[in-house]
Amino acid sequence: MQVSQKKATIDKRIIEACKRANRDENDINVIAVTKYVSNERTQEAVQAGIKHLGENRVEGLLDKQDALKEEQQLEWHFIGTLQSRKVKDVINCIDYIHSLDRISIAQEIEKRSLHPVNCFVQVNVSSEESKHGLSPNEVIPFIKKLEAFPKVRVIGLMTMAPFTEEESTLRECFKRLREIRDTIQDMGLSHAPCKELSMGMSNDFEIAIEEGATFIRIGTSLVGEEE
Ligand SMILES: *Cc1c(COP(=O)(O)O)cnc(C)c1O
């Protein structure tokens, strides 16, 4: 199926989820996660009106960026785990990083970036062993420490929900992230406005929207199943 058709379906589902939650659909930013697909398919997504692109590997991101260098006004999101030594390869090419969960990454950003970087602190809400991200009780102390790095702007929190289809578990996870976000927002830290919530993927984005997501990261159901 063409990306434009898939996008139309996603847009409709976003509008429905916003209606249920009494939210404005313009507050939802859709990141097309292109890690599974070709440069051509990514180009097709941009032609369909996608503005935000996400990749989880440095090589993948730089490759897509090179292929799309003629395109104006794209916003690039790094959504994967980043090794400290690779920060320098990508930090001046991206607009957002979604996986900040270690001070060593903040140190590298401070050293290598030419401008302040929009960062999401990644939280492992469900505290699953296999996942990256801070456990909920580590988030506030970590964000306080980030004050020492002026190039790190904590614009929000990111999570990946547990691998389950159980709606109540997913909803609980997203709700918990929102509550942590609210607590940080109330602290009024100038380096951490922390307004945004990056949560929701192909299988759970509607629940994430109902629970307050402002950035959803969609791969498979938006650009996947290339023919
Ligand atoms: C791959 C990936 C996504 C998109 O996953 P889909 O299920 O294909 O929508 C979102 N976020 C992160 C961090 C990813 O690695």
Ligand as a Chemical Component Dictionary entry (heavy atoms), coordinates in Angstrom:
data_LIG
# 
_chem_comp.id                   LIG 
_chem_comp.type                 NON-POLYMER 
_chem_comp.pdbx_formal_charge   0 
_chem_comp.three_letter_code    LIG 
# 
loop_
_chem_comp_atom.comp_id 
_chem_comp_atom.atom_id 
_chem_comp_atom.alt_atom_id 
_chem_comp_atom.type_symbol 
_chem_comp_atom.charge 
_chem_comp_atom.model_Cartn_x 
_chem_comp_atom.model_Cartn_y 
_chem_comp_atom.model_Cartn_z 
_chem_comp_atom.pdbx_ordinal 
LIG C1 C1 C 0 11.045 0.961  15.619 1  
LIG C2 C2 C 0 10.664 1.947  16.635 2  
LIG C3 C3 C 0 9.403  2.563  16.588 3  
LIG C4 C4 C 0 8.331  2.244  15.541 4  
LIG O1 O1 O 0 7.830  0.948  15.728 5  
LIG P1 P1 P 0 6.551  0.421  14.917 6  
LIG O2 O2 O 0 5.973  -0.624 15.818 7  
LIG O3 O3 O 0 7.046  -0.143 13.641 8  
LIG O4 O4 O 0 5.605  1.532  14.729 9  
LIG C5 C5 C 0 9.138  3.529  17.544 10 
LIG N1 N1 N 0 10.033 3.868  18.490 11 
LIG C6 C6 C 0 11.241 3.294  18.576 12 
LIG C7 C7 C 0 12.188 3.711  19.654 13 
LIG C8 C8 C 0 11.598 2.316  17.649 14 
LIG O5 O5 O 0 12.812 1.738  17.743 15 
# 
loop_
_chem_comp_bond.comp_id 
_chem_comp_bond.atom_id_1 
_chem_comp_bond.atom_id_2 
_chem_comp_bond.value_order 
_chem_comp_bond.pdbx_ordinal 
LIG C1 C2 SING 1  
LIG C2 C3 SING 2  
LIG C2 C8 DOUB 3  
LIG C3 C4 SING 4  
LIG C3 C5 DOUB 5  
LIG C4 O1 SING 6  
LIG O1 P1 SING 7  
LIG P1 O2 DOUB 8  
LIG P1 O3 SING 9  
LIG P1 O4 SING 10 
LIG C5 N1 SING 11 
LIG N1 C6 DOUB 12 
LIG C6 C7 SING 13 
LIG C6 C8 SING 14 
LIG C8 O5 SING 15 
# 
